[in-house]
Amino acid sequence: MGIDGLEHGLAVDTEFVPGKQPGDCPPDRAATKDLDERLDVESPEVQRMIHHLVDRHVAVTSTMAVFEDFTGDPQPTSALEGRELRAMCFKSELIYRLIRKFVLTKIPLGHAMAKEMQFERDFVAAGGLLLAGSDPTGDGGTLAGYADEREIELLVKAGFTPVQAIHIATANGAEFLGQSARIGTIAKGKQADLVIVSGDPSKNISDIRNVDLVFRKGIGYSSGKLFGAINGLVGVE
């Protein structure tokens, strides 16, 4: 069909649900329950799908930051107490709290995160182009920027090295867009889009949270001022 990329990965893939009929999407809950209890990432069916994607040059975008809150494995720095919450307007914060309290406990993802991580490792090992992103869905706490940092941390948790995770989130995106000659890595002559952090993310990936300066097209911006400027604004129409 000419599809170039698939978002989210195995965690939302319903093709292996028993009884799946062409053109008919099973209910999400049935799909996630099946992914939890039955699906084997190392099975011939899943491995054939992985190699089919690789052979067709179809990229996959990892969005594990969206799924994390559904697994019962909270982030090291909870969004309920951290910067994400400060960024939300009152209405967004209220909806976020309600979803976490009354909705997330009823959504059975269980071991889906571990299987998603295994799928992404296998996809890359087979030669697939893995990208990193986020999506403003889930419990409402998946905020652009913040969630992208968490996604990189989760790639490391999945088994990639810090350098590999950063490469997935930067250079691979540029490659997918056909823009590697202009962006994606730091080199003379390329567009100066980069961040300056305190620490060494190649040793401690969570140092990517310690952003001091952001450069966009060579112009530097104070991260402290940027973070402060959005407090209470996420969700304001």
Secondary structure, 3 states (H helix, E strand, C coil): CCCCEEECHHHHCCCCCCCCCCCCCCCHHHHHHHHHHCCCCCCHHHHHHHHHHHHCCCEEEECHHHHHHHCCCCCCCCCCCCHHHHHECHHHHHHHHHHHHHCHHHCCCCCHHHHHHHHHHHHHHCCCCEEECCCCCCCCCCCCCHHHHHHHHHHHHCCCCHHHHHHHHCHHHHHHCCCCCCCCCCCCCCCCCEEEECCCCCCCHHHHHCEEEEEECCEEEEHHHHHHHCCCCECCC
